[in-house]
Amino acid sequence: MKTMLTTVSELYDAVQLDLRQPPASATSRSERHVGLIGLITTWSERALFREELALMARDTPELIDDIGLTMEQVEIELAKPFWRR
């Protein structure tokens, strides 16, 4: 039960953080996603990034070094749930 409560608490904290802090690259209000749609978009982008990273690590592991990551860093990133930064 404690693990589930920890996960729910972590998810709640992530929602609050993502709703308050738009992407650093956003320069105008129109570029920032607002509210629930923005939250879903952000999480979807993270999931897609991690899926592409997993494919790269599996199919072309030599590119992982080229982008400046180690396989250990990739494994840590892939282990994160979609709501974690």
Order of alpha helices (4+ residues) and beta strands (2+ residues): alpha-alpha-alpha-alpha
